Amino acid sequence: MTNAMRRLLEDASQAWLKGFAQVAFLDRPVHGVLVLVAIGVVAPWSAAAAAFCATLAILLGKAFFGQSEPEWKEGFGAYDCILLGVAWGGAFANGLHMVFLLSMAVLACLAMRGSVVRWFNAMGLPPLAVPGLICTWLSVSVFSAFGRDFWLAPPDNPFGRSGAAIAIIVVALGLFLKHPRAAAGTALAATATAILYFVVEGDPFSIRGAGLWAFTVAPAVFALPAVFLDGFRSGWKTGVTAAMLSSATWLLWRHLPLLDQVPPLMGPLFIGIWSALLLTLGKDRKLCMEPGVQRAARLMIEVQTKGATLALTGAGLSTASGIPDYTAGHWLDPGIPVSRYSYGAFLADPESRSLYWDACARFRDVATNAKPNPGHFALAELEASGCIGATITQNVDGLHQAAGSSQVGELHGNIDKVRCLACDHVFEWPATGSWRYASPCCDSCGGLLKPAVIAFGESIRLATWSNADGKVGQCAALLVVGSQLAVSSAGALLATARARGVPCVFVTLGYMAVPILPNDIVLPFPAELALPALARLIGTVKTGQARQ
């Protein structure tokens, strides 16, 4: 056997077992063994049907149904089919002719998966095993149409009542191996629900009783804090919410019109998880479940014990507020050479000074009418929580302060201020257009006044640079937002952070003018979406200003 063939078989066997693991929101092959054992001791025919479905899914999913390599390797492509096979246990026991029918159901499940996954991803919700659930319901309907009982029980389980106990112990072991804290919470929630069901309705090991605590409450409580929102406080809140909503759905299912003849199966669980994510994460839910965003949030939480994160922001943060890139020259007259707007030209030439004032006035008008976007509000919330220690910005629009940030260092100044080049006093803007008749001068010393933003060729003020460099020298992590770091000053601050071994997170949609190192975290999302998601995961979102 060639190395390539051996590697393929190893990958396929690992994917096969991981598919079983995904049934219980687990992810390792050993978890898959435990889940398969649990199914087998309760319903051997269901285990056989699930194994058959998993094999078909692994053989066909990537080759014929467009499953991606990661999806296939992690068992997600087999997950739906395994749940379908578990439901088919009773029918599967009725003869070999059922193998053909189950194969058709598996093919339908595989064909459906791609479009279902894309639709749910666009909605910012996990697809879970919706194709498997739909195909199971369709299977029940087809059997019913031909007068057959889909749920006709196979021969008695040789393990009897003890099989359920063995299954509970085995699955619980898998949960504890995956996430001990979430497993403990799951055990408590499932036990409490089983006891309550016993008091109110009767046997908690009945189909309805076990369906409530084992297949609704338990996976809801476990999935959110252990899988979708692992390590975040919002995971527990979302998990509890999902458990309550899915329980209510399960209990109401048989009383709802049109659903009283449809077996609930995993439907209430899925509805509970989706509803909880919508309620607790809102429109941030999609990015909150992005692995990169979660990794960045964990980093920012972890480094708080060593010091706060420093934010370094650029034009990409303010574009959602309608602010053009100041340094890109969108505010300049396209018919005038850029050199006429340089610092040297401003000092030497009255006409160049007039051009510069006009250009800055245009930019100021835009900035004055702009409002902070959700990214600005999220940074302010992160600062208020202590996660962000300070913000150093290349922007000159003042939107950080408008959003509520107080520790802001403006590398390139502020467009709403005017500064004397001789005595450094700060003034209000002169009357509009007055600079076209005479260069504005300081009332105190007679020096030239200039909009308090850095012009081409002008050096950053020493005090401003010392403050920014000092903040970088103290931070525990660097969060770069909306900057390509093409400006030398921003690049120098990054170099200082790298020299200290500070971990870096980049939120940017464009190319980076600096090399990205292996340990860097790059979030290729709009800042106005990524920052609120970070704030939501870290736990700073309060009243909803960041949602506006």
C-alpha positions in Angstrom: 0.0 0.0 0.0 1.4 3.4 -1.0 1.9 6.2 1.6 -0.8 8.2 -0.2 -3.3 5.4 0.1 -2.4 4.8 3.7 -2.8 8.5 4.5 -6.2 8.6 2.7 -7.5 5.6 4.7 -6.3 7.1 7.9 -8.0 10.4 7.1 -11.2 8.6 6.1 -11.3 6.5 9.3 -10.6 9.6 11.4 -13.4 11.5 9.6 -15.7 8.5 10.1 -15.2 8.6 13.9 -15.3 12.4 14.1 -18.7 12.3 12.4 -20.0 10.2 15.3 -18.4 12.6 17.7 -20.2 15.6 16.1 -23.5 13.9 17.1 -22.8 14.9 20.7 -21.0 18.2 19.8 -17.6 16.5 20.3 -14.7 16.5 17.9 -12.1 13.8 18.5 -12.0 10.2 17.2 -12.1 8.8 20.7 -15.3 10.8 21.3 -16.7 9.1 18.2 -15.9 5.7 19.6 -17.8 6.6 22.8 -20.8 7.9 20.9 -20.9 4.8 18.7 -20.8 2.6 21.8 -23.6 4.7 23.4 -25.8 4.3 20.4 -25.0 0.6 20.2 -25.9 -0.3 23.8 -29.3 1.4 23.4 -30.2 0.6 19.9 -27.9 -1.8 18.0 -29.8 -1.5 14.7 -29.5 2.2 14.9 -25.8 1.9 15.4 -25.6 -0.4 12.4 -27.6 2.0 10.2 -25.6 5.0 11.4 -22.3 3.2 10.6 -23.6 2.4 7.1 -24.7 6.1 6.6 -21.3 7.4 7.9 -19.5 5.1 5.4 -21.5 6.3 2.5 -21.1 10.0 3.5 -17.3 9.6 3.8 -16.9 7.8 0.5 -19.2 10.1 -1.5 -19.2 13.5 0.3 -16.0 15.0 -0.9 -15.8 13.2 -4.2 -19.3 13.8 -5.5 -21.0 16.4 -3.3 -18.4 19.2 -3.1 -17.6 18.9 0.6 -14.5 20.9 1.5 -11.4 19.2 2.8 -11.8 20.6 6.4 -15.6 19.9 6.4 -14.9 16.3 5.3 -12.0 15.7 7.7 -13.8 17.0 10.7 -16.8 14.7 10.1 -19.3 17.5 9.5 -20.2 16.0 6.1 -21.1 12.7 7.8 -22.8 14.2 10.9 -26.2 14.7 9.2 -26.2 11.2 7.7 -25.3 9.6 11.0 -28.3 11.1 12.7 -30.4 10.0 9.8 -29.1 6.5 10.3 -29.9 6.5 14.0 -33.5 7.4 13.2 -33.6 4.6 10.6 -32.6 1.9 13.1 -36.1 0.4 13.3 -36.6 0.3 9.6 -33.1 -0.9 8.9 -33.8 -4.0 11.0 -36.6 -5.1 8.7 -34.5 -6.6 5.9 -31.8 -6.0 3.3 -34.3 -4.2 1.0 -34.1 -1.3 3.4 -30.4 -0.8 2.6 -31.4 0.6 -0.8 -34.0 2.9 0.6 -31.6 4.2 3.3 -29.0 4.7 0.6 -31.4 7.0 -1.3 -32.1 8.9 1.9 -28.3 9.4 2.4 -27.9 10.6 -1.1 -30.7 13.1 -0.6 -29.1 14.3 2.6 -25.7 14.7 1.0 -27.2 16.6 -2.0 -29.1 18.9 0.3 -26.2 19.7 2.7 -24.3 22.2 0.5 -27.2 24.6 -0.1 -28.4 24.3 3.5 -25.0 25.1 4.9 -24.6 28.1 2.6 -28.0 29.5 3.6 -27.4 29.1 7.3 -23.9 30.6 7.0 -25.4 33.6 5.3 -27.8 33.9 8.2 -25.0 33.8 10.7 -26.3 30.6 12.3 -24.8 27.1 12.6 -26.5 24.6 10.1 -26.3 21.8 12.7 -27.8 18.7 11.2 -30.8 20.2 9.4 -30.4 18.0 6.2 -30.5 14.9 8.3 -33.5 16.1 10.2 -35.4 17.0 7.0 -34.5 13.7 5.4 -35.7 11.8 8.5 -39.1 13.7 8.4 -39.4 12.9 4.7 -38.6 9.3 5.4 -41.4 9.1 8.1 -43.8 10.7 5.6 -43.0 8.3 2.8 -43.4 5.3 5.1 -46.7 6.7 6.4 -47.9 7.2 2.8 -47.4 3.5 2.1 -49.1 2.5 5.4 -45.8 1.4 7.0 -44.6 2.2 10.5 -41.2 3.9 10.2 -40.6 3.5 14.0 -41.4 -0.3 14.1 -39.2 -1.5 16.9 -36.5 -4.1 16.1 -35.9 -7.1 18.4 -35.4 -6.4 22.1 -32.2 -4.7 23.0 -29.9 -7.4 24.7 -28.7 -4.8 27.2 -32.2 -4.0 28.4 -32.7 -1.1 30.7 -29.0 -1.1 31.7 -28.2 0.0 28.1 -29.5 3.5 28.8 -27.4 3.7 31.9 -24.3 2.6 30.0 -25.0 5.1 27.2 -25.4 8.0 29.7 -22.1 7.1 31.4 -20.3 6.8 28.1 -21.5 10.0 26.6 -20.9 11.8 29.9 -17.3 10.6 29.8 -16.9 12.1 26.3 -18.4 15.4 27.4 -16.0 15.6 30.4 -13.1 14.8 28.1 -14.1 17.6 25.8 -15.0 20.4 28.3 -15.2 19.5 32.1 -17.0 22.7 33.1 -19.6 22.5 30.4 -20.0 18.8 31.1 -20.7 19.5 34.8 -23.2 22.1 33.9 -24.8 19.8 31.4 -25.1 17.0 34.0 -26.8 19.3 36.5 -29.2 20.7 34.0 -30.1 17.2 32.6 -30.6 15.8 36.1 -32.8 18.6 37.2 -34.9 18.3 34.1 -35.2 14.5 34.5 -36.4 14.9 38.1 -38.8 17.6 37.2 -40.2 15.5 34.4 -40.6 12.6 36.8 -42.5 14.7 39.2 -44.8 16.3 36.6 -45.3 13.6 33.9 -43.8 10.3 34.9 -41.0 8.1 33.6 -37.9 10.2 32.6 -36.6 7.3 30.6 -39.6 7.2 28.4 -39.2 8.4 24.8 -40.7 11.8 25.6 -38.8 12.1 28.9 -35.4 11.2 27.5 -36.2 13.3 24.5 -36.6 16.3 26.8 -33.6 16.0 29.1 -31.1 13.9 27.0 -31.7 15.2 23.5 -32.9 18.7 24.2 -31.7 20.2 27.4 -28.3 18.4 27.7 -27.0 19.2 24.2 -28.2 22.8 24.4 -26.5 23.5 27.6 -23.3 21.8 26.4 -23.0 23.0 22.8 -22.9 26.8 23.4 -20.3 27.1 26.1 -18.2 24.1 24.9 -18.3 24.5 21.1 -19.8 27.6 19.6 -18.8 30.1 22.3 -16.0 28.2 24.1 -14.4 30.2 26.9 -16.7 33.2 26.9 -19.3 34.2 29.5 -21.8 34.7 26.8 -21.6 31.0 26.0 -23.2 30.1 29.4 -25.9 32.7 29.0 -26.7 31.5 25.5 -26.6 27.9 26.6 -29.1 28.4 29.4 -31.3 30.4 27.0 -31.1 27.7 24.4 -32.1 25.0 27.0 -35.1 26.9 28.1 -36.3 27.8 24.6 -35.7 24.2 23.3 -37.5 22.7 26.3 -40.5 25.0 25.7 -40.5 24.0 22.1 -40.4 20.3 22.9 -43.2 20.5 25.4 -45.4 22.6 23.1 -44.6 20.7 19.9 -47.4 18.1 20.1 -49.9 20.9 20.8 -49.0 23.0 17.8 -51.2 22.8 14.7 -49.6 20.8 11.8 -46.8 19.6 14.1 -48.8 17.1 16.2 -48.1 14.4 13.6 -44.5 15.3 13.1 -41.9 13.7 15.5 -39.9 16.5 17.1 -36.6 14.6 17.1 -33.8 17.3 17.2 -36.1 20.0 15.9 -36.7 21.7 19.3 -32.9 21.6 20.1 -32.0 23.3 16.8 -34.8 25.9 17.2 -33.6 26.6 20.8 -29.9 27.1 19.7 -30.8 29.4 16.8 -33.2 31.4 18.9 -30.7 31.8 21.7 -28.0 33.0 19.4 -30.3 35.5 17.8 -31.4 36.8 21.2 -28.1 37.0 23.0 -25.7 37.9 20.1 -28.0 39.7 17.8 -26.5 40.8 14.5 -23.0 40.2 15.9 -23.6 36.4 16.0 -21.8 35.5 12.7 -18.5 37.1 13.6 -18.8 36.1 17.2 -18.5 32.5 16.0 -15.6 33.1 13.6 -12.6 31.2 14.9 -10.2 34.2 14.3 -12.5 36.6 16.2 -12.8 34.2 19.1 -9.0 33.7 19.1 -8.5 37.5 19.2 -11.0 38.0 22.0 -9.4 35.2 24.1 -6.0 36.9 23.6 -7.3 40.3 24.8 -8.9 38.7 27.8 -5.8 36.7 28.7 -3.4 39.6 28.5 -5.4 41.7 30.9 -3.6 40.1 33.8 -0.3 41.6 32.3 -1.7 44.9 31.1 -4.2 46.3 28.7 -4.4 46.1 24.9 -3.4 49.2 23.0 -5.5 50.1 19.9 -3.8 51.6 16.9 -6.4 52.8 14.4 -6.4 54.1 10.9 -8.6 55.4 8.1 -10.4 52.0 7.7 -12.2 52.5 11.0 -13.8 55.7 9.9 -14.8 54.8 6.3 -18.1 53.4 7.6 -18.8 56.9 9.0 -18.3 58.4 5.6 -14.8 59.8 6.3 -12.3 59.6 3.4 -8.7 58.7 4.0 -7.0 61.9 5.0 -3.5 60.9 3.7 -4.8 59.4 0.5 -5.6 62.9 -0.8 -9.3 62.5 -1.6 -9.8 65.9 -0.1 -7.3 67.6 -2.4 -8.0 69.4 -5.7 -7.2 66.9 -8.4 -5.9 69.7 -10.7 -3.3 70.9 -8.2 0.1 69.1 -7.8 0.3 67.3 -4.4 3.6 69.2 -3.7 1.6 72.4 -3.4 0.0 70.9 -0.2 3.3 70.0 1.5 4.5 71.5 4.7 7.4 73.2 3.0 5.0 74.8 0.4 2.7 76.0 3.3 5.6 77.8 5.0 7.0 79.3 1.8 4.0 80.2 -0.4 0.9 82.2 0.6 -1.1 80.7 -2.4 -0.1 77.2 -1.2 -1.3 78.1 2.3 -4.7 79.2 0.9 -5.0 75.9 -1.0 -4.1 73.9 2.1 -6.7 75.8 4.2 -9.4 75.1 1.5 -8.6 71.4 1.4 -8.6 71.1 5.2 -11.9 73.0 5.3 -13.5 70.5 2.9 -12.2 67.6 5.0 -13.4 69.3 8.2 -16.9 69.8 6.8 -17.2 66.0 6.1 -15.7 65.1 9.6 -18.0 67.6 11.4 -21.1 65.9 9.9 -19.9 62.4 10.5 -21.1 60.2 13.3 -19.2 57.5 15.2 -19.9 54.0 13.8 -20.3 50.7 15.8 -16.5 50.2 15.6 -15.8 53.5 17.5 -18.4 52.7 20.1 -17.0 49.2 20.6 -13.5 50.6 21.2 -15.0 53.0 23.8 -16.7 50.1 25.6 -13.5 48.1 25.5 -11.7 51.0 27.1 -14.4 51.5 29.7 -14.1 47.9 30.7 -10.3 48.1 31.1 -9.6 45.8 28.2 -8.3 48.6 26.0 -5.8 50.9 27.9 -5.6 53.6 25.2 -6.1 54.3 21.6 -3.5 55.8 19.3 -5.1 57.0 16.1 -3.8 58.1 12.7 -7.3 59.6 12.1 -7.9 63.3 12.6 -11.7 63.3 12.7 -12.3 63.2 16.5 -14.8 60.3 16.2 -13.1 58.3 19.0 -13.8 61.0 21.5 -17.3 61.5 20.1 -18.0 57.8 20.8 -16.8 58.0 24.4 -13.1 57.1 24.3 -11.1 59.3 26.7 -7.5 57.9 26.4 -6.9 58.9 22.8 -3.6 59.9 21.3 -3.9 61.6 17.9 -0.7 61.0 15.9 -1.7 63.3 13.0 -3.6 65.9 14.9 -7.3 66.9 14.8 -9.0 68.6 11.9 -11.2 70.6 14.2 -8.3 72.5 15.7 -6.0 75.3 14.5 -2.4 75.6 15.9 0.1 78.4 15.9 3.4 77.2 14.4 5.4 79.6 16.5 3.9 79.5 20.0 1.9 76.3 19.8 -1.3 77.9 21.0 -4.6 76.3 19.9 -7.4 78.4 18.3 -10.8 78.0 16.8 -11.1 77.9 13.1 -11.2 81.3 11.4 -14.1 82.5 9.4 -14.7 80.4 6.3 -12.7 81.6 3.3 -10.8 84.3 5.2 -7.5 82.6 4.4 -8.0 83.4 0.7 -7.4 87.1 1.4 -4.6 86.8 4.1 -2.8 84.0 5.8 -4.3 83.6 9.3 -1.9 84.5 12.1 -1.7 84.2 15.8 -3.1 87.0 17.9 -0.5 86.5 20.6 2.8 86.2 18.6 1.9 86.8 15.0 3.1 83.4 13.9 1.4 81.5 11.1 -1.7 79.5 12.0 -2.2 76.1 10.4 -5.0 73.4 10.7 -3.7 71.1 13.5 -3.2 68.1 11.2 0.1 66.8 9.9 0.8 67.9 6.3 3.0 66.0 3.9 6.6 66.4 5.0 5.7 67.7 8.5 7.1 65.9 11.5 4.8 64.5 14.3 5.1 66.7 17.4 7.6 65.3 19.8 5.2 65.2 22.8 2.7 63.3 20.7 5.3 60.8 19.5 6.7 60.3 23.0 3.2 59.6 24.4 2.4 57.1 21.6 5.8 55.3 21.9 5.4 55.1 25.7 2.0 53.5 25.4 3.4 50.9 23.0 6.1 50.3 25.5 3.6 49.4 28.2 0.9 47.5 26.4 0.3 43.8 26.6 -1.2 43.4 23.2 -1.6 45.6 20.1 -4.9 45.8 18.2 -4.4 47.4 14.8 -7.6 48.5 13.2 -8.2 49.9 9.7 -4.5 50.7 9.0 -2.3 49.2 6.4 0.7 50.5 8.4 2.1 52.2 5.2 2.8 55.4 7.1 6.2 55.3 8.7 5.1 56.4 12.1 2.5 53.6 12.5 5.1 51.1 11.2 7.6 52.3 13.8 5.0 51.7 16.6 4.4 48.2 15.3 8.2 47.6 15.2 8.4 48.7 18.9 5.6 46.3 19.8 7.2 43.4 17.9 10.6 44.1 19.5 8.9 43.5 22.9 7.3 40.3 21.7 3.8 41.8 22.1 1.0 39.8 20.3 -0.7 41.6 17.5 -4.2 41.5 16.1 -5.0 43.2 12.7 -8.5 44.1 11.7 -8.2 45.1 8.0 -9.7 44.5 4.6 -6.7 45.7 2.6 -3.2 44.6 2.1 -0.6 45.1 4.8 2.5 47.1 4.2 4.3 45.1 6.9 5.0 41.3 7.0 2.5 39.2 8.9 4.2 36.8 11.4 2.9 33.3 12.2 1.6 34.2 15.6 -0.3 37.3 14.4 -4.1 37.2 14.2 -5.6 38.8 11.1 -9.3 39.5 10.9 -10.3 40.3 7.3 -13.6 41.9 8.2 -14.9 45.5 8.3 -13.9 47.2 11.5 -17.5 48.3 12.2 -18.5 44.6 12.3 -15.4 42.9 13.9 -15.0 45.3 16.8 -18.6 45.0 18.1 -18.2 41.2 17.9 -15.0 41.4 19.9 -16.7 43.6 22.5 -19.6 41.2 22.6 -17.4 38.2 23.3 -15.2 40.0 25.8 -18.4 41.0 27.6 -18.4 44.8 27.4 -21.6 45.4 25.5 -24.0 47.2 27.8 -26.8 49.4 26.5 -26.6 49.0 22.8 -24.9 52.2 21.6 -22.5 50.0 19.8 -25.4 48.4 17.9 -26.5 51.6 16.3 
